[in-house]
Amino acid sequence: MAYFLGIDGGGTRTVAWLADADGKLLGRAESGPSNPLKTGFRAAEREIAKAYRASLRDAGFPSTAARALHPPLLRAVCAGISGVDRRAVHGPLLAWMRKAIPARHYLLTSDAAIALATAVRDASGIIVIAGTGSIAFARDDQGKLLRSGGWGIPYDDRGSGYDLGRRAAAAALEAFDGRGPHTVLMERICQHLGLADISEIISQQLEQQQVAALFPLVMEAAREGDLVARHLCDEAARDLADLAVALLKRAGWTHRATPVVTTGGVFQSSYNIRRAFVRHLRRFAPLARVELLERPPVEGALWLARNLGKNRKSGRSTSGSPKGMNISSRR
């Protein structure tokens, strides 16, 4: 019996699904964040391994099964991990994965690539992700992957949860000074962080996840009618639309009914951002078909793993880069 493993690893959590050759889901597991650029390699490897082992246990396999069987228990594994499109990350993490997760074939790609596979399989289209960070990917008509954004903090990730949290804190400080309009974000952020007043935030040395955790406060304030929060949501939507517009232009799709799929905590938690995203996007691409991804990205990782296992009858994949998995940031 052949088994396949799909892994989705990001800045918040890691998800692993184990399935058989017919696609029947046998085991599921979750662990902590596994973006090597944010957690470090050792922490990322630990969480990936934890999710992998837990998925085996959930499927009823003993903990020794992965290394005891020859040939390996897994026909193929696909891991979509944020940050691996950088060469300095991809090589070491793939080498570790080949030792830690015995399998015949390997594919290590980005979390955005597996989300795209979930959304459109091997067809052309665009995925825009806004979670802790933000990024957009497209698969063009030749099967080539194109990238926009996602260059990390502090230089990019506009429209992300982190960016919204950072902007919310900045707006609250401006209101505190009298440089900006009053906003309930001053009180909400202070309550959330246990501050006497918003000026104390500068001495908190908040981690990225803590800053990103402020974005639900922006969503709540916007729903209640706070004008500053609504403006921040509109700015985020415009920035996220710009990611997709850049790819639509590069692929020559501005006047074509192209699927533009959105996913991530920011899109999922805010109808206002989704609506504003569509408005900004259709100024440049009026025919774009925008939808919210309802299925988990790990589904795409598992689909890619099964395809990899079916297409490669023998040997091992050292780079794990089938058609459509090579990433280009520019044409």
C-alpha positions in Angstrom: 0.0 0.0 0.0 1.3 3.4 -1.0 0.9 6.4 1.4 1.3 10.1 0.8 2.0 13.0 3.1 1.0 16.6 2.6 2.4 19.4 4.9 1.4 23.0 5.2 3.8 25.1 7.3 3.4 28.8 8.0 4.0 31.5 10.5 1.1 30.4 12.8 0.9 26.6 12.6 1.9 23.4 10.7 -0.7 20.9 9.4 0.0 17.4 8.1 -2.4 15.1 6.3 -1.7 11.4 5.5 -3.6 9.6 2.8 -3.5 6.4 0.8 -3.2 5.9 -2.9 -7.0 6.4 -3.4 -6.9 9.7 -1.7 -8.6 8.5 1.5 -7.5 10.6 4.4 -6.1 8.4 7.2 -4.4 10.8 9.6 -4.4 14.5 10.4 -2.3 16.5 12.8 -1.2 20.1 13.8 1.8 21.6 15.5 3.3 25.1 15.9 4.8 27.5 13.4 7.4 26.3 10.9 8.6 29.3 8.9 12.4 29.0 9.2 12.9 32.7 8.6 10.7 33.6 11.6 11.2 30.7 14.0 14.7 29.5 13.0 15.6 26.2 11.3 15.7 24.1 14.4 12.3 25.2 15.6 10.8 24.8 12.1 12.2 21.3 11.8 10.9 20.4 15.2 7.3 21.4 14.4 7.4 19.7 10.9 8.6 16.5 12.5 6.0 16.8 15.3 3.2 17.1 12.8 4.5 14.3 10.6 4.8 11.9 13.5 1.4 12.9 14.9 -0.3 12.2 11.5 1.2 8.7 11.6 -0.2 8.1 15.1 -3.6 9.5 14.1 -3.6 7.0 11.2 -2.9 4.1 13.6 0.7 3.5 12.6 3.2 2.8 15.4 5.9 5.4 16.0 8.5 3.1 14.6 6.7 2.4 11.3 8.3 5.3 9.3 11.8 3.9 9.6 11.1 0.2 10.0 9.6 -0.4 6.6 11.6 -0.9 3.4 10.7 0.4 1.0 9.7 3.5 3.0 6.1 3.8 4.2 5.6 7.0 2.2 5.6 7.0 -1.6 5.9 10.8 -1.7 5.8 13.8 0.6 5.0 17.4 -0.3 5.7 20.2 2.2 4.6 23.7 1.5 6.6 25.8 3.9 6.6 29.6 4.0 10.1 31.1 3.3 11.5 28.1 1.3 11.5 30.0 -2.0 14.9 31.4 -0.8 17.8 29.2 -1.8 19.5 29.5 1.6 16.4 28.0 3.1 15.3 25.5 0.5 18.5 23.5 0.3 19.1 22.9 4.0 15.5 22.2 4.8 15.1 19.7 1.9 18.3 17.9 3.1 16.9 17.7 6.6 13.5 16.5 5.3 15.1 13.7 3.4 16.7 12.4 6.6 13.8 13.0 9.0 10.9 11.9 6.8 11.8 8.7 4.9 10.0 8.6 1.5 10.7 7.7 -2.1 10.0 11.2 -3.5 10.1 14.7 -2.1 8.7 18.1 -3.0 9.6 21.1 -0.9 7.8 24.2 -2.1 6.2 27.3 -0.7 2.9 27.5 1.3 1.6 29.8 -1.4 2.3 27.2 -4.1 0.2 24.5 -2.3 -2.6 27.0 -1.7 -2.6 27.7 -5.4 -2.7 23.9 -6.1 -5.7 23.7 -3.7 -7.5 26.5 -5.5 -6.9 25.6 -9.2 -5.0 22.3 -9.2 -2.7 22.5 -12.3 -4.7 25.2 -14.2 -3.7 28.8 -14.5 -4.8 31.4 -11.9 -3.7 33.5 -9.0 -3.7 33.0 -5.2 -3.4 35.9 -2.8 -2.6 35.0 0.8 -2.9 37.3 3.8 -2.2 35.8 7.1 0.7 36.8 9.4 2.4 37.8 6.2 1.2 38.4 2.6 2.1 37.1 -0.8 0.6 36.3 -4.2 1.4 33.6 -6.7 0.2 32.9 -10.2 0.6 29.9 -12.5 0.8 31.3 -16.1 -0.4 29.6 -19.3 3.0 27.9 -19.7 2.8 26.4 -16.2 5.4 28.8 -14.7 5.0 30.1 -11.2 5.1 33.9 -10.8 5.5 35.7 -7.5 4.5 39.1 -6.1 5.3 40.4 -2.6 6.0 38.3 0.4 9.5 39.8 0.9 9.1 39.7 4.7 9.2 42.1 7.6 10.3 44.9 7.8 10.4 45.5 4.0 7.1 44.1 2.8 4.1 41.9 3.7 1.7 44.8 3.2 -1.9 44.1 3.9 -1.0 41.2 6.2 -2.0 40.6 9.8 1.3 41.9 11.0 1.0 45.0 8.8 -2.5 45.7 10.1 -1.4 45.3 13.7 1.6 47.6 13.1 -0.5 50.2 11.4 -3.1 50.0 14.2 -0.5 50.7 16.8 0.9 53.6 14.7 -2.6 55.1 14.3 -3.2 54.8 18.1 0.0 56.6 18.8 -0.9 59.3 16.4 -4.2 59.7 18.1 -2.5 59.8 21.5 -0.3 62.7 20.2 -3.2 64.5 18.6 -1.6 64.1 15.2 -4.4 61.8 14.0 -8.1 61.3 14.6 -9.4 59.6 17.7 -9.8 55.8 17.4 -11.1 53.2 19.8 -7.9 51.3 18.8 -6.1 53.2 21.6 -8.2 51.7 24.3 -8.6 48.3 22.6 -4.8 47.8 22.2 -4.1 48.9 25.7 -6.7 46.5 27.1 -5.3 43.7 24.9 -1.7 44.2 26.0 -2.4 45.4 29.6 -1.0 48.9 29.1 -1.8 52.0 31.2 -1.7 54.1 28.0 -0.7 53.4 24.4 2.7 55.1 24.7 3.9 52.1 26.8 3.8 50.0 23.6 7.1 51.2 22.5 8.9 49.5 25.4 7.1 46.1 24.9 9.4 44.7 22.3 6.6 42.7 20.8 7.3 39.7 18.7 5.9 39.4 15.1 3.1 37.1 16.2 2.1 39.5 19.0 1.9 42.4 16.6 -0.1 40.3 14.1 -2.5 39.4 17.0 -3.6 43.0 17.0 -5.3 42.8 13.7 -8.6 41.2 15.0 -8.9 44.4 17.1 -8.9 46.3 13.8 -11.6 44.0 12.3 -13.8 44.5 15.4 -13.4 48.2 15.5 -14.1 48.5 11.7 -17.3 46.5 12.1 -18.4 48.9 14.9 -17.9 51.9 12.6 -14.5 53.2 13.8 -13.3 55.4 10.8 -9.6 54.9 11.5 -10.0 51.1 11.6 -12.1 51.2 8.4 -9.4 53.2 6.6 -6.8 50.7 7.7 -8.9 47.8 6.3 -9.3 49.7 3.0 -5.6 50.3 2.8 -4.9 46.6 3.4 -7.3 45.6 0.7 -5.7 48.0 -1.8 -2.2 46.6 -0.9 -3.4 43.0 -1.3 -5.1 43.9 -4.6 -1.9 45.4 -5.9 -0.2 42.0 -5.4 -2.7 40.4 -7.7 -2.7 43.3 -10.2 1.1 43.0 -10.6 0.7 39.3 -11.6 -2.3 39.9 -13.9 -0.2 42.5 -15.8 2.8 40.2 -16.0 0.7 37.3 -17.3 -1.3 39.5 -19.7 -4.6 38.7 -18.0 -6.0 42.1 -17.2 -8.8 41.6 -19.7 -9.4 38.0 -19.1 -11.8 36.1 -16.7 -8.9 34.9 -14.5 -9.6 33.1 -11.2 -8.1 35.2 -8.3 -8.4 33.1 -5.1 -8.0 34.7 -1.7 -7.0 32.9 1.5 -5.5 33.5 5.0 -6.8 34.8 8.3 -7.2 38.5 7.1 -9.5 37.6 4.2 -11.4 35.0 6.1 -12.1 37.2 9.1 -13.1 40.4 7.3 -15.9 40.8 4.8 -15.0 44.5 4.5 -11.5 43.7 3.3 -12.8 41.1 0.8 -15.3 43.5 -0.6 -12.7 46.4 -0.9 -10.2 43.9 -2.4 -12.6 43.1 -5.2 -13.4 46.8 -5.8 -9.7 47.8 -6.1 -8.8 44.7 -8.2 -11.6 45.3 -10.7 -10.4 48.8 -11.5 -7.6 47.1 -13.4 -9.1 43.6 -14.2 -12.9 44.0 -14.5 -13.3 40.4 -15.6 -11.4 38.8 -12.7 -13.3 36.0 -10.9 -12.6 36.5 -7.2 -13.4 33.8 -4.7 -12.5 32.9 -1.1 -10.7 29.6 -0.8 -12.9 27.3 1.3 -10.6 24.3 1.5 -7.4 24.1 3.6 -4.1 24.6 1.7 -2.8 21.2 3.0 -5.2 19.6 0.6 -3.1 21.0 -2.3 0.1 19.6 -0.7 -1.5 16.2 -0.5 -2.6 16.5 -4.1 0.9 17.4 -5.2 2.4 14.5 -3.2 0.0 12.0 -4.9 0.8 13.5 -8.3 4.6 13.3 -7.6 4.3 9.7 -6.5 2.3 8.7 -9.6 4.5 10.5 -12.1 7.9 9.2 -10.7 8.1 5.5 -10.8 11.6 5.1 -9.3 14.4 7.0 -7.8 14.3 10.0 -5.5 13.5 13.6 -6.1 16.4 15.7 -4.9 15.1 19.1 -5.8 11.4 18.3 -5.7 10.4 20.7 -8.5 7.9 19.3 -11.0 6.3 21.5 -13.6 4.8 24.6 -12.2 6.8 24.5 -8.9 9.7 26.7 -10.0 9.2 30.2 -8.8 9.9 33.4 -10.7 9.7 36.8 -9.0 10.1 38.6 -12.3 9.7 37.7 -16.0 
